Amino acid sequence: VLVYDTDALPGQVLIRNSDITDNDAGVLVDASSTNSFAQPPSTVITDNQIHDNIYVGVFASDSDVTVADNGIDDNGVVGVEIADYTTASGSQGATIERNTITGHDVGIDITDYVGPTSDVQTVNANYNDVSANSIAGIRRSAAPSVVDGTCNWWGAATGPNTAGASNKVGTFDTSPF
C-alpha cells in the first residue's frame, strides 16, 4: 500500500482491515515530495495484519501517522519506521499503540536520513508488544523533541535490556513497562 505526496489528499487516509503481505514494504506513507509542507492529512493504519514483507511493515516519512491495533510480524528488517527524509522544514509525529510488533531486527525505528536535526516532533509508542526483535524493540537514532516508549511489553517483566527482553536503543522513557 503506497500513500504518496499526501498534500494532494484532502482529509484523512485510512488503511483498515487488510492482510498486507509479500511486498518489499507493507505500507509506505511518504510526503517527502511535497512542496508546500502545509500540514498534510493524517494517515491511520488500523486493524491490519502486516507480515512477511521483505524490508519493513510500515514506513512513514514526513507525515503524521497513527498505527494502532495491528499485527506487524516477521517483516524482515523493521516493523514500523518513522523517518525524516527531507531537508524541508515541517512537522510530523506518530502514535503507535496496541500493536504486536515482533520478529524483526528492529520493532520500531525512529530515524533521520538527512540529519543532524529531525522534523519528527513527537513519537508516542505505547501499549505495544515489542518483544522478540533481535536488535531492538524500539530504536531512537533521530532526535525528535519527545519520544514516549512507556507501557510496552518487551518480553520480560523486568523491562527492556534485561534477560529475555528486547533491547531499547537510544534515550527515551520506557518506564513503566
N, C-alpha and C positions, 0 to 999 in steps of 0.2 A: 504494500500500500504506500503510495507516494503522495504527500501533500507538499506542493512546491509553490513558492512565491505567494505566501498566504495574504499579502496586502491586497491581492486581487479578489479575495474571497470575502464576502460580507458575513458577519455573524460568527457562529461557532462551527467548527468542523468536528463531527462526531464519528468515531470508529467504534462500533459496538457489536457484540455477539458474533464474532468471526473466529474461524480457525485459520491462522496465518502461519504457513509452514513451507519449508523447502525453497527459500529465496536467499539471495545474498543478505538482504536486510528485511526484517519482517515489516516494520512500519518506519518510514523515513519522513520526518517533518522538517522541511528546510525553507526558511525565509531569508537565507543569506543573500539572495539575489535581489532583494527589494531595494528600491531606490529611495523611497521616502522615509522609511523606518518610522512611519506613524505606527502606533501600536497595532500590530496585526491581530486578527481574531485569534481566540484561543483554540487549541485542539484538545479534545477529550478522547482518550483511548481507554475504554472500559469494557469489562466482562468478556474479554477475548482469551483465547488460547494461542499464544505466540511461541512457537517451538521449532527446533531443528532447522533454523536458518543458519547460513554459513558464518556470518560475522557478528551480527547484532540483532537483538529482538526489536528494540525501539531506539531510534536515533532522532534527537530533536536538536536543531541548530537555529539559534537566533529567533526563537519564538516562544510564547508561553504554552505550556503543555501540562495536562493532568493525565497521569497514568494511574488508574485505580481498578482494583478488583480483577486483575488479570492473572493468568498462569503464564509466566515467562520463563521457559525452561529449555536448557540444552541448546542455546543459540551460538555455539562457538565461542567467540572471544568475550562479548559483553552482552549483558541482559538489557540494561537501559543506559544510554549515553546521553548526557545533557552537555552540549558543546557550544562554545562561542567560536564561530567560523568566519568572522568578518571583522575588518578594522573599523567599519562604520559604527557610530555610537547608537545605542538603542538599549532597550531593557528586555530581559527575558527572565522567566522564572519557571520553576517546575514544582508540582505537587505529585509525589509518588507515594501512594498509600494503599494498604491492604492487598498487596500483590505477593505471589510466590515467585521469587527470582532466584532460581537455583541452577546449578550445573554449568556455570560459565567460568572463564578466567576471572572476570570482574562482574559482580552483580549490578551495581550502579556506579557509573563512572561520570565524574563531573570534571570537564576538561576545557582547555582553551588552546585552540590551534594557532592563534595569532599573537598571544602574549604581549607584554608581561601582565597586563591587567585584563580582566574579563568583564563582559557585559552581562554575564549571568548574575542576576541580582540576589535571588533567593531560591534555595532548593530545600523543600520540606520532604524528607523521606521518612515516613513513619508507618508503623504497624505492618511492616513487610517481613516476609521470611527471606533473609539474605544468606541463609546457610548453604553449605556445600558449594561454595565458589572457591576456586583453587588459589587465587592471588588475593582477592579482597571481596568482602561483601559490599562495602562502599569504599570508593577511592576518590579523594578530592585532590586533583592536581591543578585546578584553577583556583582563582581567588574571588569567588563571589562574596558579597558582603555578609550573607548569612547561609549557613548550612545547618539544618536540624536533622540529625540522624538518630533521634531518640525513639524509644518504644519499638525497636525491631528485634526479631528473633535471629540470632547469629549462629545458632546451632548448639549453644551451651548456656545454661542458666547463669554462668559467670560472665557472660557478655563477650565482646569481640577480643581477638588477640589472646585467647586462652585455649587450653587443650580442647579439641573437638569443635572449635568455633571458627567461622570465617574471620578474616582479619579486617581491621579498619586501617586505611592508609590515608594519611593527611590529618589536618587539625579540624575537628568539629565535635560537637556534643553527641554522645551516644547513650548517656545515662539519664533516665532509667532505660533499661533494655528489656 
